[in-house]
Amino acid sequence: MEHITSFKFTSPPSMVRASVFLFIADPKASTKPSNTIAANIITTMSKCTHSHTHGQTHELVIKDLEVAYRDNTVLENINLHAHCGSSLALVGPNGAGKSTLLKAIAGLIKQRNGQISWSGKNNVQTRGGEFAYLPQHEEVDWNFPITVRGVVEMGRYSQLGPWKKFTEVDDKAVERALALMEVDGELSNRQISELSGGQKQRVFIARAVAQEAHVLLLDEPFTGLDRDHTANLTRLLRKLAKENRLVIASHHDVNTLADIFDHVLLLNRRVVAYGECQSTLSADNLNRTFENTANV
C-alpha cells in the first residue's frame, strides 16, 4: 500500500497546505507507516531560480498593499522596498497587521489591492522555494512525534516535488542546515517535544535553510526566549543575512531592535516609519506607532 499522506489543495494548485496538519510521505522511507511525518508548516512545490552573481541583489517590493478580512481593513497603503542580505523588523501594537503582512508576503492570504513582488516577479509566482514562513510558537503542535532531522528534511519537498526520493544533494542540504543552525549531532535525533524554546526556533529555521529559501518570514521568533537563547538566535539570523538572505520578523521589544536587525518598519495598519533602526526609532515615531496603546 502506498505510504502516505493526506493533502488538502488550495488555490493555486501548486500550494500544498492544511489548516491544522500537513501530512507528507517521507521520500526516504519504505512503506513503513511509522515514517509518515507531520507538522504545522507550509510547503510549496516549485523550483527556486534565485541566484547571486557579481554582487547582484534581489529586492522585495510592496506597492500600495491593502489587505482586509471581509469588511475589516487590516493593512492599507503599505509600500516597502527590502533587499536580500539584510534583516527587517516589523514593530507595532497588537492588531497592527504584522502577522498579516508576513502572511501576505508569503502568499498565504490574498490582498484586496496592491502588488508584492520578489526579484521582479509576483510573489505568488515565485514562492516555491523562495519564501519560508515560520508561524508563532503556539501555532505548532510540538507534541507531534517527529525528530529534529525529520522536520528539517521536510524543507526539501519544495525542491523535490511530489513522490521523488532523496538524493545525495538533498542529504547534504539537510546536513548543512542542521550544522548551520547548530542542531546537528545528537540533537538531530531528538523529538521536537524535548527541545527548549530556542532550539525549536532553530529547528524550523533550519528547515527553511534546507528548503533553500531566500526570504525568511518569522512571526515573533524571540517570544519566550531567555537572554542566552535570544543572543544565540540573533547571531544565527545575522549569519543568514550575511549569506544573502532577507530576514523579516515581527518583534515586540524595541530596546533590542538595533542589536538584532538592520532596518525597522513601524506599523499600525499603515506604515508609520521605515528605515535603519538608529534613525527610525525616534520618540516621535514610536509615539505615533503606539498611540492609544500601552505597549511601549
N, C-alpha and C positions, 0 to 999 in steps of 0.2 A: 504493500500500500504506500502511496506517495506520502513522503514525510512533510507534513505541513503546518499549517497556515490557515489563517482566515484574514482575508483582505477586505477592506472597505474602500472603494474607489470614489474619489470626489472629482469635481471638475477643476482643472483639466485632468484627463485620464492619466497623465504622467505622474500625478501626485498620489502616493500611497499613504493612507492616513487612517487612524482610528481615534475615536473620541476618548476612549479610556486606555486601551492597549493596542499596540501594533504587534501582531504575531507574524514571525518570519521564519521560514525553514532555514536552518544553518547550512550554507553551501558546503561546509567542510564535513558535515555529518553524514552518517549512513542513514538507515531508516529507523534508527532507534528514536522513539518519541521523546526520550529524556533530553535530546539535543534541541528540541524546539525552544526558542527563546523569545522573550517579550520585554518591552519597556515602553514607557510613555514618552516616545520620541517621534520625530518627523523624519521620514526618509523619502528621497525622490529618486527618479530613475533615468537620468540623462547624463551625458558625459560633460566633464568640465573642460573648457577650452582656454582657461585663463593662463597666461604666461608672462614672464618679465624678460625683456631684452634691452640691453644698453640703457639701463636706468628708467625704463618705461614704468609708469604707474597707471593704475586703473581707478576710476572715480565712481563713487556713488552719487547720483544726482536725484534730488527730490524737488519737484516743482509743483507748487500750488496744490499740495495734497490736502484732501478733505476725506475724513472717514466718519461714518455715522452708523449707529445701531438703531435701526428703524428711524424714528424721527429725532433721536438724540445725537446731535453732532458732538463727536468726541475730539476730533482734530480738525483744524481748519487753517488754510493758508500757510502750510508748512513748506518751507524752502530750505534746502540744505545741500552743501557740497562737501564730501569727505573722500579721502583717497586711501589706498592701501599703504601699509607701512606706518599706520598711526592708530591711536585709540581715542575714543569719544565716549564721554559720559552723558547720559540723559538724566537730568535732575529736575524735579518738580514735586508738588504735593500729591497726595493720594488723589486719584481721579484725573490727573493732569494729562493722561494719554500716553505714558511712557511704554507700557506693555503693548498697547495698541499700535504704537509706531513701530516697535520691534516686529510685531506680527505682520504688519503691512509691508515692511521691507522684505520679510521672508516670503511674502506671497500667501500667507495663511488666511488673510481676510481681505475682502475687496474694498477698494477705495471708492468713494462716491464721485470724486473728481481728482484731477491731477495726474502726475506721472512719477514713476520711480524707475530709474534705470541704473544698471551696473555695467561698466565697460562698454557703454554705448548701446546696450540692449535693454529692452523691457525686463524688469526683474522676474516676471513670471516665465519668460522665455529662457532665462539664464540660470534659474535657481537649482538645476540639477545637482551639480557638485559645488556650486559657488557659495551657497548660504547654509549656515548651520545655526539653528535656533535652539537655545537651551532654556527650558521653562524654569519657573521658580521652583524651589525645593519641594514645596508641598504638592506640586502637580505630578510628581513622580512616585510610583509605587515602589518604595525602596525595599519592601519585603518580598518582591518577586524573586524566585530562585534563579539567579544568573550571576556569573562571575564577572570580575573586572574585565578580564580578557574578552568574555562574551559580549559585553557592552561595546567595547572598542571595535571588535570585529564587525559589529553592525554598521559601523561607519563605511565599510567597503561596499555595501549593497548599492549605493548610488553610482559607483564606478563599475560594478559587475553587471548590473542589470538583472532581470529575473532569471532564476534557475541555473545560473552559471556557477562553477566551482571555483574555490580559492586557488590562486596560483602563487608562485614564489614572490611575485611582485606584491600581491596582497598581504602575504605573511610579513614581508619586510616593512610595508607601510604600517601594519599593526604594531610591530616591534618598535619601530621608530616613534610612533605616537605614544606608546607606553613609556618609553625611555624619556621622551621629551617632557612629558607631564609627571615623570618620576613616580609612576605607578607600575613599574615593571618588577621582575623578580618574584619573590614570594607573594607580594601584594597582588599581583595579576591573577592569582588563583583564588583569591578570597571572594566570598559572596558580597554583593554590594551592601547588604544589610549590616555587615560587620564593619563598615567604614565610618570614619569620622566625617563631619560636615565638609571639611576642606578636601579630604580625599575624594568624596563623592563628586564635588565640583570638578576636580582634576580629571576624574574618570570620564565625565561627559564632555569635557573639553578635549580630552584625548580621542574620543570618538569623532569629534569634529575634525581633528587633525588627520586621523586615519581616512576620513572622507575626502581629504584634500580641499576642504572648504577654505575660501579666501575671505569671506565675511563671516565673522563670529558675532552672533546676536545673543547676548546674555541678559537674562532677566533677574536682577538683584543677586548676582553671584556671590557677593560678600555678606549677605544676610546670615546671621547666626555664627559667623566665624570669629574665633578669638584672635588676638593680636598676632600670634605666630603664624596661624593659617592665613590671615589676611596678608601678611608680609610675603609669605611664600607664593600665594596666588598672584599678588601684584608682580612679583619677579617673573613668574611664568607668562603672564599676559604681556608684559613688556617684551619678553623674548619672542612671543608670537608676532607682535607688531614689527619687531626688527626683521622677522622673516617675511616681510612684505604682506602681512595680513592686515585687514581692517577689523579692529575690535570695537564693537559698540555695546555698551552695557548700561542698564538703568542702575542708578546708585542713589543712596539716601543720605550719606554722610558728607556734607560739604567741606568738613575740616580735612578730609583725606583726599579730596579730588585731585589736587595738584601733584600729590605723591604717586598717584596711580595712572592718571590719564593725561593725554596731550591737550585735548580740547574738551569743551563742555557745551552742551545745548541746554539752556534753561527753558523749561517748557511748562506751560499751563494752558493746554488746549491749543494755544498758539505759541510760536517761538517768541520768547521774551528777549533772549540774547544768545549769541553763538560766537565762539572764538576760543583762543587759547585760555587756559584756566586762569592764569595770573591776571590777565587783563579783563576777563569777563566776570569774575566773581567779586564784583563790587557790591557794596552795601545797597546801593540803589537797585541794581539788577536783582539781587536776592529778595529785597522787599517787594518788588513788583511781581516776582515769581510766586512768592508765598503769601501774597496779600490775602487777608481774611482767613489765614490758616495759622496753626500753631506749630508748624513743622521745623522752624529754624530756631 
